[in-house]
Amino acid sequence: QVQLVESGGGSVQAGGSLRLSCAVSAYTYSNNCVGWFRQAPGKEREGVATIYTGGGITYYADSVKGRFTISQDNAKTTVYLQMNSLKPEDTAMYYCAAFSAAWYVCHTSAEDVSAFAYWGQGTQVTVSS
């Protein structure tokens, strides 16, 4: 069974940093699309960043470009989201998600919630002003 386990959320002041981790089932990790989504209260879930684990190809939503970095550790089958220069509007529940796809499908589906078949339980990020 596919498992995605997030960790690393917390509370931070505006301008601060957090790093989220997503531990992915080993047999699911290779050549898959892994993404981070977030959902604030009363808002729709939105894509933040994705990485194709087969080659490290990344995608970022415009709202986080230059501030967030998605990366992978193949030995640990873990995907990270480094979040810098955090803003109050980044406050949300952050979810890790994955699905099996070629890199170009991963890239074009990066913000499509319905494309991702597997989801973690989420980790809360709160940024205070």
C-alpha positions as CSV (number, residue, x, y, z in Angstrom):
1,Q,0.0,0.0,0.0
2,V,1.3,3.5,-0.9
3,Q,2.1,5.5,2.2
4,L,3.0,9.2,2.4
5,V,3.9,10.6,5.8
6,E,4.4,14.3,6.3
7,S,6.3,16.0,9.1
8,G,7.9,19.3,9.9
9,G,5.0,21.7,10.1
10,G,4.7,24.2,12.9
11,S,4.4,27.9,13.8
12,V,6.8,30.6,12.7
13,Q,6.8,34.4,12.3
14,A,6.7,36.1,9.0
15,G,10.0,36.0,7.3
16,G,11.0,32.7,8.9
17,S,11.6,29.3,7.5
18,L,10.3,25.7,7.8
19,R,11.2,22.5,6.1
20,L,8.5,19.9,5.5
21,S,9.4,16.2,4.9
22,C,7.4,13.6,3.0
23,A,8.5,10.0,3.5
24,V,7.3,7.9,0.6
25,S,6.9,4.1,0.4
26,A,10.1,2.8,-1.1
27,Y,8.4,0.8,-3.9
28,T,6.4,3.8,-4.9
29,Y,9.2,6.3,-4.8
30,S,11.0,5.7,-8.1
31,N,9.9,7.5,-11.3
32,N,6.9,9.0,-9.7
33,C,5.4,12.5,-9.4
34,V,5.4,13.8,-5.8
35,G,3.9,17.1,-5.0
36,W,3.0,19.4,-2.2
37,F,-0.4,21.0,-1.9
38,R,-1.9,23.3,0.7
39,Q,-5.4,24.2,1.8
40,A,-6.3,27.2,3.9
41,P,-9.6,27.3,5.8
42,G,-12.5,28.1,3.4
43,K,-10.2,27.8,0.3
44,E,-9.7,25.2,-2.3
45,R,-6.6,22.9,-2.1
46,E,-3.9,24.3,-4.3
47,G,-0.7,23.0,-5.8
48,V,2.6,24.4,-4.4
49,A,5.4,22.4,-6.0
50,T,6.1,19.0,-7.6
51,I,9.2,16.9,-8.3
52,Y,9.6,14.0,-10.7
53,T,11.6,11.5,-8.7
54,G,13.0,9.9,-11.8
55,G,15.0,13.0,-12.8
56,G,14.5,15.7,-10.3
57,I,12.4,17.9,-12.6
58,T,10.6,20.5,-10.5
59,Y,7.6,22.7,-10.8
60,Y,6.5,25.7,-8.6
61,A,3.4,27.7,-8.4
62,D,3.9,31.4,-9.0
63,S,3.0,32.2,-5.4
64,V,6.0,30.4,-4.0
65,K,8.7,30.8,-6.8
66,G,11.9,32.0,-5.3
67,R,10.9,31.2,-1.8
68,F,10.2,27.5,-1.7
69,T,12.4,24.7,-2.9
70,I,11.4,21.1,-3.4
71,S,14.1,18.4,-3.3
72,Q,14.5,14.7,-2.9
73,D,16.7,12.3,-1.0
74,N,16.7,9.0,-3.0
75,A,18.4,7.0,-0.2
76,K,15.7,8.0,2.2
77,T,12.9,8.0,-0.4
78,T,11.9,11.3,1.0
79,V,10.8,14.6,-0.6
80,Y,11.4,17.9,1.1
81,L,9.8,21.3,0.9
82,Q,12.1,24.1,2.1
83,M,10.0,27.2,2.8
84,N,11.8,30.5,3.2
85,S,10.6,34.1,3.6
86,L,7.3,32.8,4.8
87,K,4.2,35.0,4.7
88,P,1.0,34.9,6.7
89,E,-0.8,33.9,3.5
90,D,1.3,30.7,3.5
91,T,-0.7,29.5,6.5
92,A,-2.4,26.3,5.6
93,M,-2.5,22.6,6.0
94,Y,0.2,21.2,3.7
95,Y,-0.3,17.8,2.1
96,C,2.1,15.5,0.3
97,A,0.7,13.6,-2.7
98,A,1.9,11.3,-5.4
99,F,1.0,9.5,-8.6
100,S,2.7,7.4,-11.2
101,A,3.5,9.3,-14.3
102,A,6.1,10.3,-16.8
103,W,7.9,13.5,-16.1
104,Y,6.0,15.7,-18.6
105,V,2.7,14.5,-17.2
106,C,4.0,15.4,-13.7
107,H,4.9,18.8,-15.0
108,T,1.6,19.6,-16.7
109,S,-0.5,18.1,-13.8
110,A,1.4,19.9,-11.1
111,E,-1.6,21.9,-9.9
112,D,-4.3,19.3,-10.7
113,V,-5.5,17.9,-7.4
114,S,-7.5,15.2,-9.2
115,A,-4.3,13.8,-10.9
116,F,-2.8,12.7,-7.6
117,A,-3.9,9.3,-6.4
118,Y,-2.2,9.1,-3.1
119,W,-2.2,11.6,-0.2
120,G,-0.7,12.0,3.2
121,Q,-2.5,13.1,6.3
122,G,-1.2,16.7,6.2
123,T,0.9,18.9,8.4
124,Q,-0.1,22.4,9.7
125,V,1.9,25.5,8.9
126,T,1.0,28.7,10.6
127,V,2.8,32.0,9.9
128,S,2.1,34.9,12.1
129,S,2.6,38.5,11.2
